[in-house]
Structures are given as C-alpha cells and as structure tokens.
Amino acid sequence: MRNPASAPYTRLDLDSFTRRRLWEHVVTALEQHVTDVRTLPVAPRCEPCDVRSVLAGLSPDEPLAPEHGLQLVVDCMRTQQLHAAHPGYFGLFVPAPSAIAVIAEALAAGFNPQLASWSHAPFGVEAERWVVREVSRRVGLPRGGEGTITTGGSEANLTALLVALYRRYPRASIEGVHCLAYRPVFYVSAEGHHSWRKAARVVGLGSESLRVVSCDRSFRMEADALGGMLAEDRAHGLNPFMVVATVGTTACGAIDPLAELREITAAEGVWLHADGAWGGAAALSDAHRQCVAGLEHADSITLDAHKWMSVPLGAGLYLSRHAGALRAVFATNPHYLPAADADEAAAEPYQESILWSRRFNGLKVLMLLITAGWEGIAEAIDSTFRVGDALRRALVRHGWTPVNTTPLPVVCFRDPGAQAPDHHSAIVASVNHVGRSWISTTALGGTGDAIRACVSNHRTTVDDVDTLLEDLSQARARVRSRTP
Ligand SMILES: *Cc1c(COP(=O)(O)O)cnc(C)c1O
C-alpha cells in the first residue's frame, strides 16, 4: 500500500500507523534472527548472479511500498550473507552482537546526535569520554590519559601513527614529512595487521616506512631482531619513531613480548603502540588479563569493541596514557563555528580525532557496560577461552596437529597426513559446504597453509566444537581419499 503524498515529506516520514507496523516487523525479524540463526547455514550458498539479480529488479524510479522494501532486505540479509552470529562461525573476529548493543544502535540512529561538538550532544560527548575512561581504567592505564572512540581498529591504528609521528616531529605537522632530514620509520612484526601498511600510505610516509620485524616460531615479534634493526636503521640515517606490538595477531593470536618491547622502546625513546584490536579485550577479564600483561605499559592501545566485546560494527577505541597528544595532531579552528566556552572546548571531539561528523558509536559500548557490567563482559570472554581450550584438546584427540601456541581462543592446525598443497583448503571448503560451521585457512609466516578456527562468538559452546570436529573428520576422510 502506498502513502498518498499529501506533503512532500510524507514519503520520508511515513505515518504513525505505518511506522509502528514497520517497527514491529523489524523487531520480529531481529528477534527471529537471534533465536533461529543456528538453523541457517553459516555461509548460505549464493552466487554473484543471485545477489545482482535481486538488485537488478529494484529501481528508485519505481519505489516499493515500505513493508515490501523491508521484507526484501530482511530476506536478503538472511540468505545472502555469512552469519557470524551463528555459533558455528569459527571465523574472523566478527562477533554475535549483544542484544543491548543492537538496541543502542537503533537509539543512536533514531536520535541521531551529532557528536562532533559538545554544543550539539552534551550527553553523547560526555558518554563517550566516560566509556574511554572506564575502559582505560579496566585495562590498567593510569588516570589522566586520553582516548577516542573510533570506527574500528584501522582508524585507531591510523590515529596512533599520527600521534606518534607528530609528537616526535611537531614541525612535520605543519611543513609535512618531506621537511625531515631523516626518514621516519616504524616497526611491525611480520604477522602484524595490514592496516599499518595502509596507514603508512595514508599519512604519506609510504609503505617502505613500515619496517617488518621477523617472528619466532610462535609467530611473536623477535625482540632481538627488533633491537638489531633499530641500530642498523639508525646507522643508515633512518629515524625510528614507533614500535607496534601486536597483542593477538589476526592469523594465530600471537602476543608480541610486551615487556621486552617496552624495555627496548623506553631505551630508544620510541613510542610503543599495542595493537590489541582483538586480543586486547583479554585485559577486560580478571581471569585472563595475565595473557596480555604489559599492555597497560604501552604509550597507546588499539582495542576494538566490535570484535571481542560483542557489539555491532563499528566501534573501536584508541587509548593512551599521554593527555594532550590527540589535540596536538587534530586541533583546528574553523571560522564557521561559534567559539566554545572553556569547558566545552576541552571536550570537543572534532579537536581530538580524524572525524568531523561523528555518529554515537560509543553508545552501544556504554549500554553494554551499564547493563552487563564488567562481570557480564568478562563472563562472555571467559566462555570463549574455555571453548577455545576445548577446541584445542578435541583437535589433538582427533589426530590434528595444532601449530600455534597462543593462550587466546584461536587454533591453527594441520592434518599430519596432508599430501597435496590444496589439502587444507579442500578440507575447509568441504566443512563450510555442510553449512554447520565456518572455518578458514591461513598462511602462517611462510610455513604454508594451516586451518584456522577462532572462537569469536560468545554463543559458541562445546557442542558446536563437537559438530565442527565431526564435519572436519568427514572432510578429512573425503580429501584423503581423493584420487590424485
Ligand atoms: C581487526 C584488526 C585490525 C583492524 O581493525 P578494524 O576494526 O577491522 O578496522 C587491526 N589490528 C588487528 C590486530 C586486528 O585484529
């Protein structure tokens, strides 16, 4: 049914009756997704033509009735995307979003506060500062630091790179990095995240400014190798300004040796950033904080809420022990804005981050914190640790060989009977085809393909591990008996 366009905005705002019906439809669809996602295939089979043919049938020249548009999108979301919220998803770090955080998303969209400036959103701005303070305290940073809510880990890492660079070379923030007599360089392990390479390009340093440090057999940065590179690079006229410790690598959850890196960076006068986009959240659990001990001694930290804290994409955190560093990078004074009073000015988010227009991404973190509490968040994290340990034991029991040694719940493993180079990818394809679980392969530091299974979903249980092991065994038998 179409709305008669009695006013130009009716098409946008709808009427009260239609709005309520649509809301109920949304609530029903979301509630159904929470309760029955485990009955769907984790990765529904869909070809590019399936997706494109749906879109080819749509046109802004012939709008749909709102309920039809809504149903079409719900159907596509159920059948044409991978369901990371499925407890059988042992994939990348995409969480099952907690209910309260989804509700927060609706509120953020509906009230749509503009968090660029205190004057527009006093509650939102102060709420995000509260989130930054609470999380900083929980991970063990000293009081009096600073931070900002980001869209995710990539923005937090870019922020860290800018802060470390311009803190070292304040002149470069005005004259540009080409004014420097010595080339600035920074250090990331060979298992570090690819966002660092992008950040180096974005900043104009170029990807060669990223110095790749070798890893030991546990895929952790080799502190000795770092020490050697720093000395050699200085001797060649390069200027080291930052070392990135990866706290939970993407491929296998390796944690770089934080204490040793702190010692080296302190002696060298170099910024230490801890990229704990996923693994940093272990610090939120009393039971598992020890795994990432030393995180709190970093100069700055990346921690994604949209990974292990079970909130929807996107929300990350940049946290630092040094107050005022963000402002030194991002402060500007646009002539078209009214001057803020002193209190407001001290809290202007646009003066402390890359963004101007700012969505209230911190709200979902705040609502999770005030309703689940640290206890609820830690329980969810602890549960993934337990299931991860069960997974590791079950794999050994079933004749698989784990090849990583992290305490975090991500296991990389191989079939000792592997023959062909595509042996592991064939097993993964076979498991994913069944649709009860989803796993992936990863290339581990030049040692070849391994299968990777990460417990990234707080709803995953040991029963889901049993299902995965069942499908893995069958897939292995099938692939082993392939005729070459
Ligand atoms: C996921 C991840 C990132 C990037 O974070 P996004 O939120 O995906 O932008 C950076 N570093 C590490 C170690 C990560 O796991």
The ligand as an SDF file (V2000), in Angstrom:
LIG
                    3D

 15 15  0  0  0  0  0  0  0  0999 V2000
   40.9130   -6.3520   13.1320 C   0  0  0  0  0  0  0  0  0  0  0  0
   42.2630   -5.8230   13.4030 C   0  0  0  0  0  0  0  0  0  0  0  0
   42.6200   -4.5310   12.9890 C   0  0  0  0  0  0  0  0  0  0  0  0
   41.7100   -3.6610   12.1730 C   0  0  0  0  0  0  0  0  0  0  0  0
   40.5610   -3.3320   12.8760 O   0  0  0  0  0  0  0  0  0  0  0  0
   39.1910   -2.9870   12.1180 P   0  0  0  0  0  0  0  0  0  0  0  0
   38.2750   -2.7110   13.2290 O   0  0  0  0  0  0  0  0  0  0  0  0
   38.8450   -4.1940   11.3280 O   0  0  0  0  0  0  0  0  0  0  0  0
   39.4640   -1.7960   11.2680 O   0  0  0  0  0  0  0  0  0  0  0  0
   43.8680   -4.0660   13.3230 C   0  0  0  0  0  0  0  0  0  0  0  0
   44.7370   -4.8240   14.0120 N   0  0  0  0  0  0  0  0  0  0  0  0
   44.4470   -6.0820   14.4140 C   0  0  0  0  0  0  0  0  0  0  0  0
   45.4560   -6.8700   15.1820 C   0  0  0  0  0  0  0  0  0  0  0  0
   43.1810   -6.6220   14.1220 C   0  0  0  0  0  0  0  0  0  0  0  0
   42.8880   -7.8590   14.5320 O   0  0  0  0  0  0  0  0  0  0  0  0
  1  2  1  0
  2  3  1  0
  2 14  2  0
  3  4  1  0
  3 10  2  0
  4  5  1  0
  5  6  1  0
  6  7  2  0
  6  8  1  0
  6  9  1  0
 10 11  1  0
 11 12  2  0
 12 13  1  0
 12 14  1  0
 14 15  1  0
M  END
$$$$
